[in-house]
Amino acid sequence: MPKLKTHRAAAKRYKVTATGKIMKRHAGIGHLLQHKSNSRKRKLFKMVTLSDSNLKLVSKELPYKKYSR
């Protein structure tokens, strides 16, 4: 069986925790921040776990996620 290639864009966007969960950044923190409240911006800066609906898709892109820490 040949080796699988890791999707490099996905590897840069997602972080795998020690327990195997996949973390991602919130959207909406890149620009247009002047009208957003401070509490909303603080919440957006934090990482969040990936939803179950996207977990299967991202797991295909990271075949060796056990080693990508």
MMTF fields as JSON, N, C-alpha, C and O atoms, coordinates in Angstrom:
{
  "mmtfVersion": "1.0.0",
  "mmtfProducer": "UNKNOWN",
  "numBonds": 275,
  "numAtoms": 276,
  "numGroups": 69,
  "numChains": 1,
  "numModels": 1,
  "chainsPerModel": [1],
  "groupsPerChain": [69],
  "chainIdList": ["A"],
  "bondAtomList": [4, 2, 8, 6, 12, 10, 16, 14, 20, 18, 24, 22, 28, 26, 32, 30, 36, 34, 40, 38, 44, 42, 48, 46, 52, 50, 56, 54, 60, 58, 64, 62, 68, 66, 72, 70, 76, 74, 80, 78, 84, 82, 88, 86, 92, 90, 96, 94, 100, 98, 104, 102, 108, 106, 112, 110, 116, 114, 120, 118, 124, 122, 128, 126, 132, 130, 136, 134, 140, 138, 144, 142, 148, 146, 152, 150, 156, 154, 160, 158, 164, 162, 168, 166, 172, 170, 176, 174, 180, 178, 184, 182, 188, 186, 192, 190, 196, 194, 200, 198, 204, 202, 208, 206, 212, 210, 216, 214, 220, 218, 224, 222, 228, 226, 232, 230, 236, 234, 240, 238, 244, 242, 248, 246, 252, 250, 256, 254, 260, 258, 264, 262, 268, 266, 272, 270],
  "bondOrderList": [1, 1, 1, 1, 1, 1, 1, 1, 1, 1, 1, 1, 1, 1, 1, 1, 1, 1, 1, 1, 1, 1, 1, 1, 1, 1, 1, 1, 1, 1, 1, 1, 1, 1, 1, 1, 1, 1, 1, 1, 1, 1, 1, 1, 1, 1, 1, 1, 1, 1, 1, 1, 1, 1, 1, 1, 1, 1, 1, 1, 1, 1, 1, 1, 1, 1, 1, 1],
  "groupList": [{"groupName": "MET", "atomNameList": ["N", "CA", "C", "O"], "elementList": ["N", "C", "C", "O"], "formalChargeList": [0, 0, 0, 0], "bondAtomList": [1, 0, 2, 1, 3, 2], "bondOrderList": [1, 1, 2], "singleLetterCode": "M", "chemCompType": "L-PEPTIDE LINKING"}, {"groupName": "PRO", "atomNameList": ["N", "CA", "C", "O"], "elementList": ["N", "C", "C", "O"], "formalChargeList": [0, 0, 0, 0], "bondAtomList": [1, 0, 2, 1, 3, 2], "bondOrderList": [1, 1, 2], "singleLetterCode": "P", "chemCompType": "L-PEPTIDE LINKING"}, {"groupName": "LYS", "atomNameList": ["N", "CA", "C", "O"], "elementList": ["N", "C", "C", "O"], "formalChargeList": [0, 0, 0, 0], "bondAtomList": [1, 0, 2, 1, 3, 2], "bondOrderList": [1, 1, 2], "singleLetterCode": "K", "chemCompType": "L-PEPTIDE LINKING"}, {"groupName": "LEU", "atomNameList": ["N", "CA", "C", "O"], "elementList": ["N", "C", "C", "O"], "formalChargeList": [0, 0, 0, 0], "bondAtomList": [1, 0, 2, 1, 3, 2], "bondOrderList": [1, 1, 2], "singleLetterCode": "L", "chemCompType": "L-PEPTIDE LINKING"}, {"groupName": "THR", "atomNameList": ["N", "CA", "C", "O"], "elementList": ["N", "C", "C", "O"], "formalChargeList": [0, 0, 0, 0], "bondAtomList": [1, 0, 2, 1, 3, 2], "bondOrderList": [1, 1, 2], "singleLetterCode": "T", "chemCompType": "L-PEPTIDE LINKING"}, {"groupName": "HIS", "atomNameList": ["N", "CA", "C", "O"], "elementList": ["N", "C", "C", "O"], "formalChargeList": [0, 0, 0, 0], "bondAtomList": [1, 0, 2, 1, 3, 2], "bondOrderList": [1, 1, 2], "singleLetterCode": "H", "chemCompType": "L-PEPTIDE LINKING"}, {"groupName": "ARG", "atomNameList": ["N", "CA", "C", "O"], "elementList": ["N", "C", "C", "O"], "formalChargeList": [0, 0, 0, 0], "bondAtomList": [1, 0, 2, 1, 3, 2], "bondOrderList": [1, 1, 2], "singleLetterCode": "R", "chemCompType": "L-PEPTIDE LINKING"}, {"groupName": "ALA", "atomNameList": ["N", "CA", "C", "O"], "elementList": ["N", "C", "C", "O"], "formalChargeList": [0, 0, 0, 0], "bondAtomList": [1, 0, 2, 1, 3, 2], "bondOrderList": [1, 1, 2], "singleLetterCode": "A", "chemCompType": "L-PEPTIDE LINKING"}, {"groupName": "TYR", "atomNameList": ["N", "CA", "C", "O"], "elementList": ["N", "C", "C", "O"], "formalChargeList": [0, 0, 0, 0], "bondAtomList": [1, 0, 2, 1, 3, 2], "bondOrderList": [1, 1, 2], "singleLetterCode": "Y", "chemCompType": "L-PEPTIDE LINKING"}, {"groupName": "VAL", "atomNameList": ["N", "CA", "C", "O"], "elementList": ["N", "C", "C", "O"], "formalChargeList": [0, 0, 0, 0], "bondAtomList": [1, 0, 2, 1, 3, 2], "bondOrderList": [1, 1, 2], "singleLetterCode": "V", "chemCompType": "L-PEPTIDE LINKING"}, {"groupName": "GLY", "atomNameList": ["N", "CA", "C", "O"], "elementList": ["N", "C", "C", "O"], "formalChargeList": [0, 0, 0, 0], "bondAtomList": [1, 0, 2, 1, 3, 2], "bondOrderList": [1, 1, 2], "singleLetterCode": "G", "chemCompType": "PEPTIDE LINKING"}, {"groupName": "ILE", "atomNameList": ["N", "CA", "C", "O"], "elementList": ["N", "C", "C", "O"], "formalChargeList": [0, 0, 0, 0], "bondAtomList": [1, 0, 2, 1, 3, 2], "bondOrderList": [1, 1, 2], "singleLetterCode": "I", "chemCompType": "L-PEPTIDE LINKING"}, {"groupName": "GLN", "atomNameList": ["N", "CA", "C", "O"], "elementList": ["N", "C", "C", "O"], "formalChargeList": [0, 0, 0, 0], "bondAtomList": [1, 0, 2, 1, 3, 2], "bondOrderList": [1, 1, 2], "singleLetterCode": "Q", "chemCompType": "L-PEPTIDE LINKING"}, {"groupName": "SER", "atomNameList": ["N", "CA", "C", "O"], "elementList": ["N", "C", "C", "O"], "formalChargeList": [0, 0, 0, 0], "bondAtomList": [1, 0, 2, 1, 3, 2], "bondOrderList": [1, 1, 2], "singleLetterCode": "S", "chemCompType": "L-PEPTIDE LINKING"}, {"groupName": "ASN", "atomNameList": ["N", "CA", "C", "O"], "elementList": ["N", "C", "C", "O"], "formalChargeList": [0, 0, 0, 0], "bondAtomList": [1, 0, 2, 1, 3, 2], "bondOrderList": [1, 1, 2], "singleLetterCode": "N", "chemCompType": "L-PEPTIDE LINKING"}, {"groupName": "PHE", "atomNameList": ["N", "CA", "C", "O"], "elementList": ["N", "C", "C", "O"], "formalChargeList": [0, 0, 0, 0], "bondAtomList": [1, 0, 2, 1, 3, 2], "bondOrderList": [1, 1, 2], "singleLetterCode": "F", "chemCompType": "L-PEPTIDE LINKING"}, {"groupName": "ASP", "atomNameList": ["N", "CA", "C", "O"], "elementList": ["N", "C", "C", "O"], "formalChargeList": [0, 0, 0, 0], "bondAtomList": [1, 0, 2, 1, 3, 2], "bondOrderList": [1, 1, 2], "singleLetterCode": "D", "chemCompType": "L-PEPTIDE LINKING"}, {"groupName": "GLU", "atomNameList": ["N", "CA", "C", "O"], "elementList": ["N", "C", "C", "O"], "formalChargeList": [0, 0, 0, 0], "bondAtomList": [1, 0, 2, 1, 3, 2], "bondOrderList": [1, 1, 2], "singleLetterCode": "E", "chemCompType": "L-PEPTIDE LINKING"}],
  "groupTypeList": [0, 1, 2, 3, 2, 4, 5, 6, 7, 7, 7, 2, 6, 8, 2, 9, 4, 7, 4, 10, 2, 11, 0, 2, 6, 5, 7, 10, 11, 10, 5, 3, 3, 12, 5, 2, 13, 14, 13, 6, 2, 6, 2, 3, 15, 2, 0, 9, 4, 3, 13, 16, 13, 14, 3, 2, 3, 9, 13, 2, 17, 3, 1, 8, 2, 2, 8, 13, 6],
  "groupIdList": [1, 2, 3, 4, 5, 6, 7, 8, 9, 10, 11, 12, 13, 14, 15, 16, 17, 18, 19, 20, 21, 22, 23, 24, 25, 26, 27, 28, 29, 30, 31, 32, 33, 34, 35, 36, 37, 38, 39, 40, 41, 42, 43, 44, 45, 46, 47, 48, 49, 50, 51, 52, 53, 54, 55, 56, 57, 58, 59, 60, 61, 62, 63, 64, 65, 66, 67, 68, 69],
  "secStructList": [7, 7, 7, 7, 7, 7, 7, 2, 2, 2, 2, 2, 2, 7, 3, 3, 7, 6, 6, 1, 7, 3, 3, 3, 3, 7, 1, 1, 7, 1, 1, 7, 7, 6, 6, 1, 7, 2, 2, 2, 2, 2, 2, 2, 2, 1, 3, 3, 3, 7, 7, 2, 2, 2, 2, 2, 2, 2, 2, 2, 2, 7, 6, 6, 6, 6, 6, 7, 7],
  "xCoordList": [0.844, 0.0, 0.891, 1.797, 0.642, 1.486, 1.19, 0.142, 2.152, 1.962, 0.934, 0.808, 0.202, -0.769, -0.111, 0.746, -0.514, 0.026, -0.876, -2.101, -0.266, -0.997, -1.367, -0.544, -2.592, -3.033, -2.381, -2.743, -1.414, -0.58, -1.362, -1.036, -2.383, -3.201, -3.946, -4.08, -4.43, -5.133, -4.173, -4.533, -2.947, -1.962, -1.604, -1.285, -1.657, -1.345, -2.524, -2.328, -3.745, -4.932, -5.393, -5.985, -5.133, -5.656, -4.534, -3.416, -4.859, -3.909, -4.523, -5.7, -3.736, -4.219, -3.747, -2.56, -4.667, -4.319, -3.74, -3.735, -3.26, -2.659, -3.701, -3.358, -4.964, -6.019, -6.608, -7.461, -6.159, -6.628, -7.707, -8.164, -8.135, -9.13, -8.47, -7.274, -9.26, -8.743, -9.268, -10.47, -8.339, -8.685, -8.551, -7.732, -9.369, -9.292, -9.463, -9.916, -9.099, -9.286, -10.706, -11.33, -11.214, -12.502, -12.367, -11.295, -13.442, -13.467, -13.86, -14.46, -13.521, -13.971, -13.046, -13.489, -11.772, -10.861, -9.765, -8.863, -9.836, -8.798, -8.843, -7.802, -10.042, -10.174, -11.595, -12.401, -11.898, -13.202, -13.508, -14.591, -12.548, -12.685, -13.222, -13.551, -13.324, -13.66, -15.087, -15.362, -16.002, -17.386, -17.72, -18.832, -16.766, -17.007, -16.627, -15.656, -17.396, -17.129, -15.87, -15.441, -15.286, -14.06, -14.284, -13.421, -15.434, -15.701, -15.861, -15.439, -16.47, -16.631, -15.276, -15.032, -14.398, -13.073, -12.242, -11.492, -12.357, -11.627, -12.044, -11.205, -13.348, -13.837, -13.371, -13.115, -13.26, -12.848, -11.376, -10.995, -10.541, -9.115, -8.805, -7.76, -9.682, -9.414, -9.629, -10.374, -8.962, -9.15, -10.4, -10.776, -11.024, -12.236, -12.124, -11.45, -12.781, -12.728, -13.588, -14.572, -13.212, -13.907, -15.248, -15.361, -16.273, -17.597, -17.583, -16.729, -18.535, -18.599, -18.857, -18.4, -19.592, -19.91, -18.672, -18.612, -17.685, -16.467, -15.324, -14.302, -15.474, -14.392, -13.95, -12.754, -14.9, -14.584, -13.828, -12.894, -14.241, -13.597, -12.152, -11.255, -11.932, -10.588, -9.701, -8.502, -10.257, -9.458, -8.904, -7.823, -9.637, -9.138, -7.941, -7.024, -7.952, -6.859, -5.618, -4.516, -5.786, -4.66, -4.519, -4.884, -4.004, -3.955, -3.006, -3.207, -1.965, -1.003, -1.143, -0.147, -2.384, -2.622, -2.052, -1.867, -1.773, -1.176, 0.185, 0.6, 0.879, 2.227, 2.286, 3.353, 1.192, 1.233, 0.882, -0.254, 1.884, 1.656, 2.609, 2.579],
  "yCoordList": [-1.19, 0.0, 1.256, 1.364, 2.197, 3.398, 4.326, 4.251, 5.202, 6.18, 7.216, 7.513, 7.764, 8.821, 10.175, 10.34, 11.141, 12.485, 13.298, 13.216, 14.079, 14.994, 16.23, 16.754, 16.691, 17.93, 19.083, 19.363, 19.756, 20.73, 21.941, 22.498, 22.357, 23.489, 23.135, 23.967, 21.894, 21.45, 21.334, 21.649, 20.881, 20.724, 22.074, 22.151, 23.137, 24.469, 25.085, 25.941, 24.665, 25.281, 24.62, 25.283, 23.336, 22.587, 22.112, 21.858, 21.994, 21.513, 20.296, 20.308, 19.257, 18.033, 18.031, 18.219, 17.821, 17.8, 16.437, 15.513, 16.329, 15.071, 13.959, 12.785, 14.309, 13.298, 12.958, 12.076, 13.656, 13.334, 14.246, 14.054, 15.245, 16.196, 17.153, 17.427, 17.658, 18.601, 19.991, 20.191, 20.952, 22.326, 23.215, 22.954, 24.276, 25.242, 26.642, 26.828, 27.627, 29.022, 29.455, 28.902, 30.452, 31.045, 31.879, 32.409, 31.991, 32.885, 34.283, 34.439, 35.298, 36.655, 37.47, 38.459, 37.103, 37.858, 38.524, 39.156, 38.385, 38.921, 40.422, 41.079, 40.982, 42.421, 42.839, 42.014, 44.119, 44.709, 44.507, 44.05, 44.852, 44.598, 45.799, 45.659, 46.987, 48.185, 48.163, 48.778, 47.472, 47.475, 46.268, 46.172, 45.35, 44.188, 44.527, 45.243, 44.008, 44.311, 43.59, 42.607, 44.094, 43.497, 42.069, 41.215, 41.792, 40.435, 39.482, 38.327, 39.969, 39.133, 38.831, 37.709, 39.833, 39.629, 38.684, 37.872, 38.771, 37.864, 36.426, 35.525, 36.209, 34.85, 34.332, 33.138, 35.222, 34.805, 34.417, 33.608, 34.975, 34.679, 33.254, 32.711, 32.645, 31.32, 30.233, 30.417, 29.11, 27.955, 27.186, 27.244, 26.484, 25.738, 24.356, 24.194, 23.367, 22.017, 21.959, 22.687, 21.104, 20.951, 20.271, 19.393, 20.67, 20.074, 18.65, 18.292, 17.861, 16.458, 16.322, 15.364, 17.279, 17.19, 17.378, 16.824, 18.144, 18.374, 17.454, 17.413, 16.721, 15.898, 14.822, 14.575, 14.188, 13.116, 13.651, 13.014, 14.829, 15.424, 15.812, 15.551, 16.435, 16.894, 15.708, 15.739, 14.679, 13.498, 12.822, 12.235, 12.9, 12.351, 13.146, 12.587, 14.451, 15.302, 15.168, 15.496, 14.687, 14.501, 13.015, 12.598, 12.22, 10.779, 10.387, 9.359, 11.206, 10.896, 11.885, 12.396, 12.157, 13.181, 12.78, 13.629, 11.501, 11.053, 11.707, 11.92, 12.025, 12.571, 14.075, 14.665, 14.719, 16.147, 16.997, 17.442, 17.206, 18.027, 19.175, 19.99],
  "zCoordList": [0.0, 0.0, 0.0, 0.826, -0.911, -0.945, 0.223, 0.864, 0.472, 1.537, 1.105, -0.083, 2.064, 1.787, 1.982, 2.851, 1.172, 1.32, 2.228, 2.14, 3.096, 3.961, 3.154, 2.403, 3.306, 2.66, 3.414, 4.556, 2.773, 3.475, 3.966, 5.014, 3.233, 3.675, 4.955, 5.852, 5.038, 6.245, 7.419, 8.553, 7.147, 8.217, 8.834, 10.021, 8.03, 8.54, 9.283, 10.146, 8.964, 9.549, 10.846, 11.699, 11.003, 12.136, 13.041, 12.593, 14.343, 15.333, 16.006, 16.365, 16.176, 16.817, 18.262, 18.527, 19.199, 20.614, 20.977, 20.164, 22.195, 22.657, 22.742, 22.606, 22.964, 23.055, 21.697, 21.599, 20.626, 19.285, 18.751, 17.624, 19.529, 19.033, 18.053, 18.144, 17.117, 16.127, 16.479, 16.649, 16.586, 16.945, 15.718, 14.837, 15.668, 14.58, 15.128, 16.258, 14.322, 14.696, 14.352, 13.447, 15.084, 14.747, 13.483, 13.191, 12.747, 11.592, 12.061, 13.125, 11.268, 11.541, 12.41, 12.992, 12.528, 13.378, 12.537, 13.088, 11.212, 10.346, 10.167, 10.191, 9.987, 9.757, 10.114, 10.546, 9.933, 10.284, 11.774, 12.138, 12.619, 14.05, 14.819, 15.997, 14.193, 14.949, 15.477, 16.507, 14.802, 15.272, 16.157, 16.677, 16.329, 17.181, 18.616, 18.861, 19.553, 20.961, 21.429, 20.826, 22.514, 23.044, 23.493, 23.29, 24.102, 24.575, 23.392, 23.458, 22.309, 21.124, 20.485, 20.043, 20.436, 19.861, 20.715, 20.175, 22.03, 22.93, 22.687, 22.669, 22.499, 22.251, 20.897, 20.742, 19.92, 18.577, 18.513, 17.667, 19.386, 19.357, 19.81, 19.451, 20.583, 21.13, 20.072, 19.11, 20.276, 19.402, 19.859, 21.03, 18.946, 19.246, 18.604, 17.587, 19.197, 18.632, 17.377, 17.248, 16.479, 15.216, 15.443, 16.298, 14.678, 14.816, 14.26, 13.449, 14.709, 14.291, 12.795, 12.171, 12.213, 10.794, 9.919, 8.821, 10.377, 9.605, 10.001, 9.315, 11.085, 11.608, 10.619, 10.464, 9.958, 9.031, 7.812, 7.326, 7.32, 6.146, 6.444, 5.642, 7.597, 7.942, 8.284, 8.006, 8.872, 9.206, 7.954, 7.997, 6.835, 5.577, 5.076, 4.474, 5.326, 4.858, 5.726, 5.287, 6.961, 7.875, 8.207, 9.306, 7.288, 7.538, 8.67, 9.315, 8.919, 9.97, 11.111, 11.623, 11.512, 12.538, 13.889, 14.76, 14.069, 15.325, 15.544, 16.683, 14.45, 14.551, 14.328, 14.505, 13.95, 13.612, 14.842, 15.006, 15.694, 16.88, 16.895, 17.817]
}
